[in-house]
Amino acid sequence: MSSFQNELHEKQEKLLARLKNLSVDHLIVAKRAKMSMREILSCLEISDKQNMALDFVFSEMEAFKQTAAHILYKEDFSLA
């Protein structure tokens, strides 16, 4: 395997591990908010990078998805 393939494989394994660590409660919030896989991954990334509780990030995403900014303008979610 080339180094690129190794790097890609490592990223895939890390992503799968993160997805497997989601609790049922997280998945319920994601379903209720009609989150896409991209949005779920964004929540995971924000939680990791900003050392925030995943529950908080998921609840903020759920609230954001109810706002006019998301509904009308399809703005991206970020806690930055």
PDB file of N, CA, C and O in Angstrom:
ATOM      1  N   MET A   1       0.831  -1.192   0.000  1.00  0.00           N
ATOM      2  CA  MET A   1       0.000   0.000   0.000  1.00  0.00           C
ATOM      3  C   MET A   1       0.870   1.249   0.000  1.00  0.00           C
ATOM      4  O   MET A   1       1.921   1.298   0.640  1.00  0.00           O
ATOM      5  N   SER A   2       0.418   2.233  -0.716  1.00  0.00           N
ATOM      6  CA  SER A   2       1.149   3.496  -0.721  1.00  0.00           C
ATOM      7  C   SER A   2       0.823   4.271   0.551  1.00  0.00           C
ATOM      8  O   SER A   2      -0.103   3.927   1.286  1.00  0.00           O
ATOM      9  N   SER A   3       1.591   5.308   0.793  1.00  0.00           N
ATOM     10  CA  SER A   3       1.360   6.100   2.003  1.00  0.00           C
ATOM     11  C   SER A   3       0.003   6.800   1.931  1.00  0.00           C
ATOM     12  O   SER A   3      -0.659   6.975   2.953  1.00  0.00           O
ATOM     13  N   PHE A   4      -0.413   7.200   0.724  1.00  0.00           N
ATOM     14  CA  PHE A   4      -1.731   7.828   0.560  1.00  0.00           C
ATOM     15  C   PHE A   4      -2.836   6.849   0.941  1.00  0.00           C
ATOM     16  O   PHE A   4      -3.786   7.222   1.629  1.00  0.00           O
ATOM     17  N   GLN A   5      -2.717   5.607   0.500  1.00  0.00           N
ATOM     18  CA  GLN A   5      -3.721   4.593   0.820  1.00  0.00           C
ATOM     19  C   GLN A   5      -3.732   4.296   2.316  1.00  0.00           C
ATOM     20  O   GLN A   5      -4.793   4.105   2.910  1.00  0.00           O
ATOM     21  N   ASN A   6      -2.552   4.260   2.920  1.00  0.00           N
ATOM     22  CA  ASN A   6      -2.465   4.044   4.367  1.00  0.00           C
ATOM     23  C   ASN A   6      -3.141   5.178   5.127  1.00  0.00           C
ATOM     24  O   ASN A   6      -3.884   4.947   6.082  1.00  0.00           O
ATOM     25  N   GLU A   7      -2.874   6.401   4.691  1.00  0.00           N
ATOM     26  CA  GLU A   7      -3.469   7.566   5.337  1.00  0.00           C
ATOM     27  C   GLU A   7      -4.991   7.541   5.191  1.00  0.00           C
ATOM     28  O   GLU A   7      -5.716   7.810   6.149  1.00  0.00           O
ATOM     29  N   LEU A   8      -5.463   7.222   4.006  1.00  0.00           N
ATOM     30  CA  LEU A   8      -6.900   7.139   3.757  1.00  0.00           C
ATOM     31  C   LEU A   8      -7.534   6.048   4.616  1.00  0.00           C
ATOM     32  O   LEU A   8      -8.610   6.240   5.182  1.00  0.00           O
ATOM     33  N   HIS A   9      -6.866   4.911   4.708  1.00  0.00           N
ATOM     34  CA  HIS A   9      -7.368   3.805   5.519  1.00  0.00           C
ATOM     35  C   HIS A   9      -7.443   4.197   6.995  1.00  0.00           C
ATOM     36  O   HIS A   9      -8.413   3.865   7.676  1.00  0.00           O
ATOM     37  N   GLU A  10      -6.431   4.895   7.488  1.00  0.00           N
ATOM     38  CA  GLU A  10      -6.427   5.355   8.876  1.00  0.00           C
ATOM     39  C   GLU A  10      -7.587   6.300   9.141  1.00  0.00           C
ATOM     40  O   GLU A  10      -8.256   6.199  10.170  1.00  0.00           O
ATOM     41  N   LYS A  11      -7.827   7.224   8.210  1.00  0.00           N
ATOM     42  CA  LYS A  11      -8.929   8.175   8.370  1.00  0.00           C
ATOM     43  C   LYS A  11     -10.272   7.457   8.377  1.00  0.00           C
ATOM     44  O   LYS A  11     -11.159   7.807   9.155  1.00  0.00           O
ATOM     45  N   GLN A  12     -10.426   6.463   7.521  1.00  0.00           N
ATOM     46  CA  GLN A  12     -11.671   5.700   7.479  1.00  0.00           C
ATOM     47  C   GLN A  12     -11.890   4.947   8.786  1.00  0.00           C
ATOM     48  O   GLN A  12     -13.004   4.920   9.309  1.00  0.00           O
ATOM     49  N   GLU A  13     -10.838   4.341   9.312  1.00  0.00           N
ATOM     50  CA  GLU A  13     -10.945   3.604  10.572  1.00  0.00           C
ATOM     51  C   GLU A  13     -11.298   4.539  11.724  1.00  0.00           C
ATOM     52  O   GLU A  13     -12.121   4.204  12.576  1.00  0.00           O
ATOM     53  N   LYS A  14     -10.671   5.712  11.743  1.00  0.00           N
ATOM     54  CA  LYS A  14     -10.948   6.685  12.789  1.00  0.00           C
ATOM     55  C   LYS A  14     -12.399   7.158  12.707  1.00  0.00           C
ATOM     56  O   LYS A  14     -13.070   7.296  13.730  1.00  0.00           O
ATOM     57  N   LEU A  15     -12.875   7.403  11.503  1.00  0.00           N
ATOM     58  CA  LEU A  15     -14.252   7.838  11.297  1.00  0.00           C
ATOM     59  C   LEU A  15     -15.239   6.765  11.742  1.00  0.00           C
ATOM     60  O   LEU A  15     -16.228   7.069  12.409  1.00  0.00           O
ATOM     61  N   LEU A  16     -14.979   5.527  11.383  1.00  0.00           N
ATOM     62  CA  LEU A  16     -15.855   4.427  11.792  1.00  0.00           C
ATOM     63  C   LEU A  16     -15.889   4.290  13.311  1.00  0.00           C
ATOM     64  O   LEU A  16     -16.948   4.049  13.891  1.00  0.00           O
ATOM     65  N   ALA A  17     -14.745   4.442  13.949  1.00  0.00           N
ATOM     66  CA  ALA A  17     -14.689   4.349  15.408  1.00  0.00           C
ATOM     67  C   ALA A  17     -15.513   5.461  16.048  1.00  0.00           C
ATOM     68  O   ALA A  17     -16.225   5.222  17.023  1.00  0.00           O
ATOM     69  N   ARG A  18     -15.422   6.672  15.508  1.00  0.00           N
ATOM     70  CA  ARG A  18     -16.191   7.797  16.041  1.00  0.00           C
ATOM     71  C   ARG A  18     -17.685   7.575  15.857  1.00  0.00           C
ATOM     72  O   ARG A  18     -18.474   7.876  16.752  1.00  0.00           O
ATOM     73  N   LEU A  19     -18.076   7.052  14.704  1.00  0.00           N
ATOM     74  CA  LEU A  19     -19.495   6.791  14.454  1.00  0.00           C
ATOM     75  C   LEU A  19     -20.030   5.692  15.364  1.00  0.00           C
ATOM     76  O   LEU A  19     -21.176   5.753  15.809  1.00  0.00           O
ATOM     77  N   LYS A  20     -19.205   4.692  15.641  1.00  0.00           N
ATOM     78  CA  LYS A  20     -19.628   3.596  16.515  1.00  0.00           C
ATOM     79  C   LYS A  20     -19.813   4.064  17.951  1.00  0.00           C
ATOM     80  O   LYS A  20     -20.551   3.438  18.712  1.00  0.00           O
ATOM     81  N   ASN A  21     -19.159   5.151  18.332  1.00  0.00           N
ATOM     82  CA  ASN A  21     -19.256   5.658  19.697  1.00  0.00           C
ATOM     83  C   ASN A  21     -20.487   6.533  19.933  1.00  0.00           C
ATOM     84  O   ASN A  21     -20.722   6.971  21.060  1.00  0.00           O
ATOM     85  N   LEU A  22     -21.267   6.790  18.898  1.00  0.00           N
ATOM     86  CA  LEU A  22     -22.486   7.572  19.081  1.00  0.00           C
ATOM     87  C   LEU A  22     -23.480   6.762  19.906  1.00  0.00           C
ATOM     88  O   LEU A  22     -23.660   5.564  19.685  1.00  0.00           O
ATOM     89  N   SER A  23     -24.115   7.425  20.848  1.00  0.00           N
ATOM     90  CA  SER A  23     -25.105   6.735  21.669  1.00  0.00           C
ATOM     91  C   SER A  23     -26.467   6.768  20.982  1.00  0.00           C
ATOM     92  O   SER A  23     -26.664   7.477  19.995  1.00  0.00           O
ATOM     93  N   VAL A  24     -27.381   6.005  21.511  1.00  0.00           N
ATOM     94  CA  VAL A  24     -28.746   5.995  20.983  1.00  0.00           C
ATOM     95  C   VAL A  24     -29.362   7.384  21.125  1.00  0.00           C
ATOM     96  O   VAL A  24     -30.092   7.836  20.243  1.00  0.00           O
ATOM     97  N   ASP A  25     -29.066   8.059  22.234  1.00  0.00           N
ATOM     98  CA  ASP A  25     -29.597   9.411  22.435  1.00  0.00           C
ATOM     99  C   ASP A  25     -29.116  10.368  21.350  1.00  0.00           C
ATOM    100  O   ASP A  25     -29.889  11.191  20.861  1.00  0.00           O
ATOM    101  N   HIS A  26     -27.841  10.264  20.972  1.00  0.00           N
ATOM    102  CA  HIS A  26     -27.313  11.112  19.903  1.00  0.00           C
ATOM    103  C   HIS A  26     -28.044  10.830  18.595  1.00  0.00           C
ATOM    104  O   HIS A  26     -28.388  11.749  17.853  1.00  0.00           O
ATOM    105  N   LEU A  27     -28.275   9.558  18.326  1.00  0.00           N
ATOM    106  CA  LEU A  27     -28.948   9.186  17.082  1.00  0.00           C
ATOM    107  C   LEU A  27     -30.406   9.628  17.075  1.00  0.00           C
ATOM    108  O   LEU A  27     -30.944   9.971  16.022  1.00  0.00           O
ATOM    109  N   ILE A  28     -31.049   9.623  18.236  1.00  0.00           N
ATOM    110  CA  ILE A  28     -32.430  10.114  18.327  1.00  0.00           C
ATOM    111  C   ILE A  28     -32.479  11.603  18.018  1.00  0.00           C
ATOM    112  O   ILE A  28     -33.346  12.053  17.269  1.00  0.00           O
ATOM    113  N   VAL A  29     -31.552  12.371  18.591  1.00  0.00           N
ATOM    114  CA  VAL A  29     -31.490  13.813  18.312  1.00  0.00           C
ATOM    115  C   VAL A  29     -31.219  14.047  16.833  1.00  0.00           C
ATOM    116  O   VAL A  29     -31.840  14.910  16.213  1.00  0.00           O
ATOM    117  N   ALA A  30     -30.295  13.282  16.269  1.00  0.00           N
ATOM    118  CA  ALA A  30     -29.964  13.432  14.846  1.00  0.00           C
ATOM    119  C   ALA A  30     -31.176  13.137  13.968  1.00  0.00           C
ATOM    120  O   ALA A  30     -31.427  13.848  12.996  1.00  0.00           O
ATOM    121  N   LYS A  31     -31.915  12.110  14.301  1.00  0.00           N
ATOM    122  CA  LYS A  31     -33.110  11.750  13.529  1.00  0.00           C
ATOM    123  C   LYS A  31     -34.182  12.823  13.665  1.00  0.00           C
ATOM    124  O   LYS A  31     -34.799  13.224  12.678  1.00  0.00           O
ATOM    125  N   ARG A  32     -34.401  13.285  14.896  1.00  0.00           N
ATOM    126  CA  ARG A  32     -35.420  14.311  15.147  1.00  0.00           C
ATOM    127  C   ARG A  32     -35.097  15.605  14.397  1.00  0.00           C
ATOM    128  O   ARG A  32     -35.995  16.281  13.896  1.00  0.00           O
ATOM    129  N   ALA A  33     -33.811  15.941  14.324  1.00  0.00           N
ATOM    130  CA  ALA A  33     -33.386  17.163  13.637  1.00  0.00           C
ATOM    131  C   ALA A  33     -33.202  16.959  12.139  1.00  0.00           C
ATOM    132  O   ALA A  33     -32.881  17.900  11.413  1.00  0.00           O
ATOM    133  N   LYS A  34     -33.408  15.723  11.680  1.00  0.00           N
ATOM    134  CA  LYS A  34     -33.227  15.388  10.263  1.00  0.00           C
ATOM    135  C   LYS A  34     -31.824  15.766   9.780  1.00  0.00           C
ATOM    136  O   LYS A  34     -31.653  16.375   8.723  1.00  0.00           O
ATOM    137  N   MET A  35     -30.830  15.389  10.582  1.00  0.00           N
ATOM    138  CA  MET A  35     -29.436  15.681  10.244  1.00  0.00           C
ATOM    139  C   MET A  35     -28.946  14.743   9.157  1.00  0.00           C
ATOM    140  O   MET A  35     -29.274  13.556   9.129  1.00  0.00           O
ATOM    141  N   SER A  36     -28.160  15.307   8.272  1.00  0.00           N
ATOM    142  CA  SER A  36     -27.499  14.490   7.258  1.00  0.00           C
ATOM    143  C   SER A  36     -26.242  13.879   7.880  1.00  0.00           C
ATOM    144  O   SER A  36     -25.817  14.279   8.963  1.00  0.00           O
ATOM    145  N   MET A  37     -25.669  12.929   7.199  1.00  0.00           N
ATOM    146  CA  MET A  37     -24.423  12.324   7.688  1.00  0.00           C
ATOM    147  C   MET A  37     -23.336  13.397   7.775  1.00  0.00           C
ATOM    148  O   MET A  37     -22.516  13.379   8.693  1.00  0.00           O
ATOM    149  N   ARG A  38     -23.328  14.311   6.839  1.00  0.00           N
ATOM    150  CA  ARG A  38     -22.347  15.400   6.850  1.00  0.00           C
ATOM    151  C   ARG A  38     -22.502  16.249   8.113  1.00  0.00           C
ATOM    152  O   ARG A  38     -21.510  16.649   8.722  1.00  0.00           O
ATOM    153  N   GLU A  39     -23.747  16.520   8.502  1.00  0.00           N
ATOM    154  CA  GLU A  39     -23.990  17.318   9.700  1.00  0.00           C
ATOM    155  C   GLU A  39     -23.596  16.553  10.962  1.00  0.00           C
ATOM    156  O   GLU A  39     -23.063  17.143  11.902  1.00  0.00           O
ATOM    157  N   ILE A  40     -23.849  15.265  10.992  1.00  0.00           N
ATOM    158  CA  ILE A  40     -23.430  14.449  12.133  1.00  0.00           C
ATOM    159  C   ILE A  40     -21.910  14.468  12.254  1.00  0.00           C
ATOM    160  O   ILE A  40     -21.369  14.621  13.349  1.00  0.00           O
ATOM    161  N   LEU A  41     -21.230  14.313  11.130  1.00  0.00           N
ATOM    162  CA  LEU A  41     -19.764  14.344  11.145  1.00  0.00           C
ATOM    163  C   LEU A  41     -19.248  15.721  11.553  1.00  0.00           C
ATOM    164  O   LEU A  41     -18.228  15.824  12.233  1.00  0.00           O
ATOM    165  N   SER A  42     -19.947  16.780  11.141  1.00  0.00           N
ATOM    166  CA  SER A  42     -19.565  18.133  11.561  1.00  0.00           C
ATOM    167  C   SER A  42     -19.673  18.271  13.075  1.00  0.00           C
ATOM    168  O   SER A  42     -18.806  18.870  13.711  1.00  0.00           O
ATOM    169  N   CYS A  43     -20.732  17.720  13.649  1.00  0.00           N
ATOM    170  CA  CYS A  43     -20.898  17.751  15.107  1.00  0.00           C
ATOM    171  C   CYS A  43     -19.757  17.018  15.801  1.00  0.00           C
ATOM    172  O   CYS A  43     -19.212  17.503  16.793  1.00  0.00           O
ATOM    173  N   LEU A  44     -19.399  15.855  15.279  1.00  0.00           N
ATOM    174  CA  LEU A  44     -18.287  15.095  15.856  1.00  0.00           C
ATOM    175  C   LEU A  44     -16.987  15.889  15.777  1.00  0.00           C
ATOM    176  O   LEU A  44     -16.212  15.924  16.733  1.00  0.00           O
ATOM    177  N   GLU A  45     -16.758  16.517  14.644  1.00  0.00           N
ATOM    178  CA  GLU A  45     -15.528  17.290  14.453  1.00  0.00           C
ATOM    179  C   GLU A  45     -15.483  18.499  15.378  1.00  0.00           C
ATOM    180  O   GLU A  45     -14.451  18.776  15.989  1.00  0.00           O
ATOM    181  N   ILE A  46     -16.595  19.218  15.486  1.00  0.00           N
ATOM    182  CA  ILE A  46     -16.655  20.381  16.371  1.00  0.00           C
ATOM    183  C   ILE A  46     -16.423  19.950  17.813  1.00  0.00           C
ATOM    184  O   ILE A  46     -15.679  20.600  18.547  1.00  0.00           O
ATOM    185  N   SER A  47     -17.051  18.870  18.212  1.00  0.00           N
ATOM    186  CA  SER A  47     -16.892  18.360  19.573  1.00  0.00           C
ATOM    187  C   SER A  47     -15.432  18.030  19.870  1.00  0.00           C
ATOM    188  O   SER A  47     -14.922  18.361  20.940  1.00  0.00           O
ATOM    189  N   ASP A  48     -14.767  17.379  18.926  1.00  0.00           N
ATOM    190  CA  ASP A  48     -13.359  17.017  19.113  1.00  0.00           C
ATOM    191  C   ASP A  48     -12.453  18.238  19.148  1.00  0.00           C
ATOM    192  O   ASP A  48     -11.623  18.375  20.046  1.00  0.00           O
ATOM    193  N   LYS A  49     -12.612  19.123  18.172  1.00  0.00           N
ATOM    194  CA  LYS A  49     -11.695  20.255  18.041  1.00  0.00           C
ATOM    195  C   LYS A  49     -11.862  21.283  19.147  1.00  0.00           C
ATOM    196  O   LYS A  49     -10.884  21.898  19.574  1.00  0.00           O
ATOM    197  N   GLN A  50     -13.098  21.479  19.619  1.00  0.00           N
ATOM    198  CA  GLN A  50     -13.332  22.517  20.619  1.00  0.00           C
ATOM    199  C   GLN A  50     -13.527  21.952  22.025  1.00  0.00           C
ATOM    200  O   GLN A  50     -13.896  22.678  22.948  1.00  0.00           O
ATOM    201  N   ASN A  51     -13.276  20.652  22.182  1.00  0.00           N
ATOM    202  CA  ASN A  51     -13.408  19.991  23.488  1.00  0.00           C
ATOM    203  C   ASN A  51     -14.754  20.282  24.145  1.00  0.00           C
ATOM    204  O   ASN A  51     -14.824  20.638  25.322  1.00  0.00           O
ATOM    205  N   MET A  52     -15.815  20.123  23.364  1.00  0.00           N
ATOM    206  CA  MET A  52     -17.173  20.338  23.862  1.00  0.00           C
ATOM    207  C   MET A  52     -17.876  18.998  23.976  1.00  0.00           C
ATOM    208  O   MET A  52     -17.546  18.047  23.267  1.00  0.00           O
ATOM    209  N   ALA A  53     -18.839  18.934  24.867  1.00  0.00           N
ATOM    210  CA  ALA A  53     -19.626  17.709  25.015  1.00  0.00           C
ATOM    211  C   ALA A  53     -20.432  17.477  23.742  1.00  0.00           C
ATOM    212  O   ALA A  53     -21.039  18.401  23.200  1.00  0.00           O
ATOM    213  N   LEU A  54     -20.428  16.254  23.283  1.00  0.00           N
ATOM    214  CA  LEU A  54     -21.146  15.922  22.057  1.00  0.00           C
ATOM    215  C   LEU A  54     -22.643  16.165  22.216  1.00  0.00           C
ATOM    216  O   LEU A  54     -23.307  16.563  21.259  1.00  0.00           O
ATOM    217  N   ASP A  55     -23.180  15.931  23.410  1.00  0.00           N
ATOM    218  CA  ASP A  55     -24.601  16.201  23.665  1.00  0.00           C
ATOM    219  C   ASP A  55     -24.929  17.665  23.389  1.00  0.00           C
ATOM    220  O   ASP A  55     -25.944  17.980  22.767  1.00  0.00           O
ATOM    221  N   PHE A  56     -24.053  18.558  23.861  1.00  0.00           N
ATOM    222  CA  PHE A  56     -24.269  19.991  23.659  1.00  0.00           C
ATOM    223  C   PHE A  56     -24.232  20.347  22.177  1.00  0.00           C
ATOM    224  O   PHE A  56     -25.085  21.091  21.693  1.00  0.00           O
ATOM    225  N   VAL A  57     -23.255  19.821  21.464  1.00  0.00           N
ATOM    226  CA  VAL A  57     -23.114  20.134  20.036  1.00  0.00           C
ATOM    227  C   VAL A  57     -24.325  19.620  19.258  1.00  0.00           C
ATOM    228  O   VAL A  57     -24.840  20.315  18.382  1.00  0.00           O
ATOM    229  N   PHE A  58     -24.775  18.415  19.572  1.00  0.00           N
ATOM    230  CA  PHE A  58     -25.953  17.864  18.893  1.00  0.00           C
ATOM    231  C   PHE A  58     -27.194  18.700  19.188  1.00  0.00           C
ATOM    232  O   PHE A  58     -27.995  18.948  18.287  1.00  0.00           O
ATOM    233  N   SER A  59     -27.367  19.139  20.438  1.00  0.00           N
ATOM    234  CA  SER A  59     -28.545  19.948  20.774  1.00  0.00           C
ATOM    235  C   SER A  59     -28.484  21.309  20.090  1.00  0.00           C
ATOM    236  O   SER A  59     -29.512  21.842  19.670  1.00  0.00           O
ATOM    237  N   GLU A  60     -27.277  21.874  19.976  1.00  0.00           N
ATOM    238  CA  GLU A  60     -27.130  23.144  19.262  1.00  0.00           C
ATOM    239  C   GLU A  60     -27.432  22.977  17.770  1.00  0.00           C
ATOM    240  O   GLU A  60     -28.052  23.847  17.158  1.00  0.00           O
ATOM    241  N   MET A  61     -26.997  21.870  17.198  1.00  0.00           N
ATOM    242  CA  MET A  61     -27.293  21.600  15.788  1.00  0.00           C
ATOM    243  C   MET A  61     -28.797  21.455  15.592  1.00  0.00           C
ATOM    244  O   MET A  61     -29.358  21.966  14.622  1.00  0.00           O
ATOM    245  N   GLU A  62     -29.443  20.758  16.517  1.00  0.00           N
ATOM    246  CA  GLU A  62     -30.893  20.582  16.421  1.00  0.00           C
ATOM    247  C   GLU A  62     -31.596  21.937  16.464  1.00  0.00           C
ATOM    248  O   GLU A  62     -32.506  22.190  15.674  1.00  0.00           O
ATOM    249  N   ALA A  63     -31.180  22.807  17.382  1.00  0.00           N
ATOM    250  CA  ALA A  63     -31.770  24.147  17.475  1.00  0.00           C
ATOM    251  C   ALA A  63     -31.481  24.953  16.215  1.00  0.00           C
ATOM    252  O   ALA A  63     -32.357  25.654  15.709  1.00  0.00           O
ATOM    253  N   PHE A  64     -30.262  24.856  15.710  1.00  0.00           N
ATOM    254  CA  PHE A  64     -29.883  25.583  14.498  1.00  0.00           C
ATOM    255  C   PHE A  64     -30.744  25.178  13.313  1.00  0.00           C
ATOM    256  O   PHE A  64     -31.126  26.019  12.500  1.00  0.00           O
ATOM    257  N   LYS A  65     -31.050  23.889  13.214  1.00  0.00           N
ATOM    258  CA  LYS A  65     -31.830  23.401  12.079  1.00  0.00           C
ATOM    259  C   LYS A  65     -33.254  23.944  12.097  1.00  0.00           C
ATOM    260  O   LYS A  65     -33.961  23.859  11.092  1.00  0.00           O
ATOM    261  N   GLN A  66     -33.683  24.503  13.230  1.00  0.00           N
ATOM    262  CA  GLN A  66     -35.018  25.088  13.338  1.00  0.00           C
ATOM    263  C   GLN A  66     -35.023  26.582  13.021  1.00  0.00           C
ATOM    264  O   GLN A  66     -36.089  27.188  12.924  1.00  0.00           O
ATOM    265  N   THR A  67     -33.851  27.175  12.860  1.00  0.00           N
ATOM    266  CA  THR A  67     -33.775  28.621  12.653  1.00  0.00           C
ATOM    267  C   THR A  67     -34.008  29.004  11.201  1.00  0.00           C
ATOM    268  O   THR A  67     -33.879  28.187  10.290  1.00  0.00           O
ATOM    269  N   ALA A  68     -34.354  30.271  11.016  1.00  0.00           N
ATOM    270  CA  ALA A  68     -34.566  30.789   9.669  1.00  0.00           C
ATOM    271  C   ALA A  68     -33.265  30.788   8.872  1.00  0.00           C
ATOM    272  O   ALA A  68     -33.284  30.622   7.653  1.00  0.00           O
ATOM    273  N   ALA A  69     -32.137  30.972   9.555  1.00  0.00           N
ATOM    274  CA  ALA A  69     -30.845  30.981   8.853  1.00  0.00           C
ATOM    275  C   ALA A  69     -30.636  29.672   8.116  1.00  0.00           C
ATOM    276  O   ALA A  69     -30.138  29.661   6.990  1.00  0.00           O
ATOM    277  N   HIS A  70     -31.009  28.586   8.738  1.00  0.00           N
ATOM    278  CA  HIS A  70     -30.847  27.289   8.078  1.00  0.00           C
ATOM    279  C   HIS A  70     -31.962  27.049   7.063  1.00  0.00           C
ATOM    280  O   HIS A  70     -31.703  26.650   5.928  1.00  0.00           O
ATOM    281  N   ILE A  71     -33.189  27.293   7.474  1.00  0.00           N
ATOM    282  CA  ILE A  71     -34.337  26.977   6.624  1.00  0.00           C
ATOM    283  C   ILE A  71     -34.350  27.828   5.357  1.00  0.00           C
ATOM    284  O   ILE A  71     -34.558  27.301   4.264  1.00  0.00           O
ATOM    285  N   LEU A  72     -34.131  29.124   5.488  1.00  0.00           N
ATOM    286  CA  LEU A  72     -34.212  30.020   4.329  1.00  0.00           C
ATOM    287  C   LEU A  72     -32.914  30.125   3.550  1.00  0.00           C
ATOM    288  O   LEU A  72     -32.922  30.146   2.319  1.00  0.00           O
ATOM    289  N   TYR A  73     -31.805  30.190   4.261  1.00  0.00           N
ATOM    290  CA  TYR A  73     -30.536  30.494   3.605  1.00  0.00           C
ATOM    291  C   TYR A  73     -29.576  29.317   3.546  1.00  0.00           C
ATOM    292  O   TYR A  73     -28.535  29.403   2.894  1.00  0.00           O
ATOM    293  N   LYS A  74     -29.907  28.228   4.212  1.00  0.00           N
ATOM    294  CA  LYS A  74     -29.063  27.030   4.224  1.00  0.00           C
ATOM    295  C   LYS A  74     -27.633  27.350   4.655  1.00  0.00           C
ATOM    296  O   LYS A  74     -26.670  26.819   4.102  1.00  0.00           O
ATOM    297  N   GLU A  75     -27.512  28.228   5.652  1.00  0.00           N
ATOM    298  CA  GLU A  75     -26.190  28.552   6.172  1.00  0.00           C
ATOM    299  C   GLU A  75     -25.596  27.338   6.862  1.00  0.00           C
ATOM    300  O   GLU A  75     -26.324  26.453   7.312  1.00  0.00           O
ATOM    301  N   ASP A  76     -24.283  27.296   6.945  1.00  0.00           N
ATOM    302  CA  ASP A  76     -23.600  26.193   7.606  1.00  0.00           C
ATOM    303  C   ASP A  76     -23.587  26.407   9.112  1.00  0.00           C
ATOM    304  O   ASP A  76     -23.577  27.536   9.603  1.00  0.00           O
ATOM    305  N   PHE A  77     -23.588  25.300   9.822  1.00  0.00           N
ATOM    306  CA  PHE A  77     -23.561  25.303  11.281  1.00  0.00           C
ATOM    307  C   PHE A  77     -22.126  25.370  11.759  1.00  0.00           C
ATOM    308  O   PHE A  77     -21.268  24.629  11.279  1.00  0.00           O
ATOM    309  N   SER A  78     -21.869  26.252  12.698  1.00  0.00           N
ATOM    310  CA  SER A  78     -20.565  26.250  13.363  1.00  0.00           C
ATOM    311  C   SER A  78     -20.717  26.949  14.700  1.00  0.00           C
ATOM    312  O   SER A  78     -21.561  27.830  14.864  1.00  0.00           O
ATOM    313  N   LEU A  79     -19.910  26.555  15.629  1.00  0.00           N
ATOM    314  CA  LEU A  79     -19.930  27.178  16.946  1.00  0.00           C
ATOM    315  C   LEU A  79     -18.759  28.141  17.107  1.00  0.00           C
ATOM    316  O   LEU A  79     -18.479  28.599  18.215  1.00  0.00           O
ATOM    317  N   ALA A  80     -18.086  28.446  16.025  1.00  0.00           N
ATOM    318  CA  ALA A  80     -16.887  29.281  16.088  1.00  0.00           C
ATOM    319  C   ALA A  80     -17.203  30.706  16.441  1.00  0.00           C
ATOM    320  O   ALA A  80     -16.297  31.534  16.534  1.00  0.00           O
TER     321      ALA A  80
END
